[in-house]
């Protein structure tokens, strides 16, 4: 199964999404908005941040994140469609025989014939078992 890659904040490791928008600081590194507000310097390059600096939304990464989300949704949808198809293909086929209306006399004859066949099978079985018994 293929897994869609995800981009994460390097501080808190939360995955960026439409709800968790990535922001860029002065040095060009990207973090989540919550982590970026606490920074005095970049934890990766140690560049000092100016006080009062407002991080900027990283629209390039946000676009990539949105595409990854869509790809994940498509993959999930494709898996659901394939699962449904396989279930249909592998489902046991029910063979329905047409119902034939029979008169009560014909039904009675069918029952009598079936009972006579059962009696014949039982008689053969009894005969075979009686021949095997020692006297």
N, C-alpha and C positions, 0 to 999 in steps of 0.2 A: 504494500500500500504506500503510495506516495504521500509524503507530508509536505505541506506548504511551509516555506521558511517564514520566520517571524522576526521583526526588529524589536529590540528591547532597550530600555533605559539602562545604561551601564552602571548606574548606582543602585537602583531598587529592583532591577530585572523585570519590571512589569512590561508587558507587551504593548506597543503602541497600537492604537486603534482610532476610530472616529471619535470615540469618547475620551481617549487619552492622547491628545495631540502633541507631537514632538516639537520642541522649541530649540533654537540655536542660540548659543552665547557668543561673546565677542571673538573667541578663538576659532569658532566654526564647529565646535563639538555640539552634539545634540543630546538633550536630556528630556525627561518628562517635566511638565510645568512645576510640579510640587518640589522636585529635587532641585531644579534650577533656581528657585527663589531662595533657597538656603545657602547657596554657594557664595563664597568670598573670593575663591580662586578655582580654576578648572582642576578637577581631581585627576585628569589625565595628563595635561601638559604643565600644570601649576602656574598658568598665566593668571595674573591678578585681575579681578573684575572691578570696574569702576562702581562706586556706590551709586545707587539709583538707576542702574542699568536695567532696562526692560528686555527680557529675552524675546526673540522674534520667532514666529511660527515657521517651521521648516516645511514649506509647502511641497518641496521635491520629495522628501521622505514621507510626508502625509499622503501624497499621490501614490507612492509605491505601496504604502500600507493599505490604502483602499483597494488597490489592484490585488494585493495578496489576499485580502478578505474576500473579494469577489471570486478569485480563483478557488479559495477554500470552499465557498458556497457552491460553485459549479461542480467541484469534485465530489462534494457530499451529495448533490443532486444526481450526478452521474452514477454514483454508487447505489443510490436508492433505486434508480431506474433499472440498473443492471440486476439488482437483487430481485426486484419485482419480475423482470423478464425470466430470470433463472427459476424463480418459484413457479411461474406459469408453465415453463417448458418441462420442469421436473414434476409437476403435479400429476397425481395418478388420474388416468382417464377413466371416467365412469361410463360404462357401456349400458345404455338403457335399451331394454328389449321392448318392442311394442307389445302392448297389452291386447291379448286376443280374447274377445268375448266368447265364452263357451257356454253351451246350454248345460243345465244341471245334470242331464243324462251323460253328456260327454265328460264332464268333470268326475262323475261317479265312476265311469269306466277307467279314466286315468288313474284314479286312486286305487281301484282294484288291480290294475296292471302293476302299479308300483309296489303294492303289498305282495303280490304274487312273486315279483322279482326278489323282494326282501326275504320271503319265505324260502325261495330256492337257494339264495346265498346262505341263509341260516342252516338249511338242510345239508348243504355241501360241507359247511364248516363243522356241523355236528358229526357227519359221517367221517370226516377226516380225523376229528378228535377221538372218536370211538375206536377207529382202527389203530391208533397210536397207543391206546391204553393196554397195559399187560393184563392178561386174564388171570 
